[in-house]
Amino acid sequence: MELRHLRYFVAVAEEGGLLTAAQRRLNTSQPSLSRQIRDLEAEVGVTLLERQARGVTLTPAGRVFLDHARLALLQVEAATDAARRMAQPERPVLTIGFMVGLEVTWLPHLLRIIREEAPEVEITLSSLSSPDLALALMRGRLDVAFLRPEVQSVGLSFKLLAKEPVIAVLPAGHRLASLRKIQPQDLARETYVSSARTSPVLQSVIQDYATKVGITLKAKYEGENISSAMSLVASTGGVTLVPLYAQNMLTPNVVARALDGVPPTVDLTLGYNQANPSRLLRQLLARTDELVESVQNQSIIRYAEAPS
């Protein structure tokens, strides 16, 4: 089995067809690609793809193999990048990832610690969705990231930073905006805007909460991220549920309200690749408690409540 077999298989699985994968991703012919896939299946000893008139589908064995094939390719990519960096040492660089909006709260305190530990280091920042941050960590493209504890994250470790309460966001002129806190049953009567498609951890928390309080949130609209979901809230008159940090991104035409009772919480973690040899990373991890304490002492984030 060769790496090209894995690359070909992943391309076919993701494109859903041999012809599409051959033309769009692999710059090869369909007969050649079919032959490569047959060779791979012969090597593995099981059928990985079901050929159909309109494309291919993964067999149960193929779905399992796809996860491992992706991981193997990620590990090869990370090993290649690490070897190149080691062979061509440059100014030390620390790459940090944030979910959009989190850097407002955490970055100033993190920078203070970094400057104390390594004043000469060059810092690079990235803002991505939580799953994309986890993928970048696995690929070795980030040293550390503020993200959710993503389940499909082989080789990563997560240090808990905070349990963020989930809050409601609704239009400033909404009838519920006059309330100090929102009853969960009121949410079930409103047009719901989902913000969780790119965050499976948040989506799971919200679904569990809805089940616990006995409501059904029927998403009529779906934002690509929290920011776009809040834009949809303003334009459609609907409501959405987001983590507390999203108050950093509120615009004048929407407001945030706490949920009545015990709100659900979603974990915010500091994620890193266990194979990362960075000494600075280890120094940062050793000062995580100090980082959390600094944020808790100085953060100005509060629930927005209507006047009593």
Secondary structure, 3 states (H helix, E strand, C coil): CCHHHHHHHHHHHHHCCHHHHHHHHHCCCHHHHHHHHHHHHHHHCCCCEEEECCEEEECHHHHHHHHHHHHHHHHHHHHHHHHHHHHCCCCCEEEEEECCCCHHHHHHHHHHHHHHHCCCCEEEEEECCHHHHHHHHHCCCCCEEEECCCCCCCCEEEEEEEEEEEEEEEECCCHHHHCCEECHHHHCCCCEEECCCCCHHHHHHHHHHHHHHCCCCCEEEECCCHHHHHHHHHHHCCEEEEEHHHHHHCCCCEEEEEECCCCCEEEEEEEEECCCCCHHHHHHHHCHHHHHHHHHHHCCCCCCCCCC
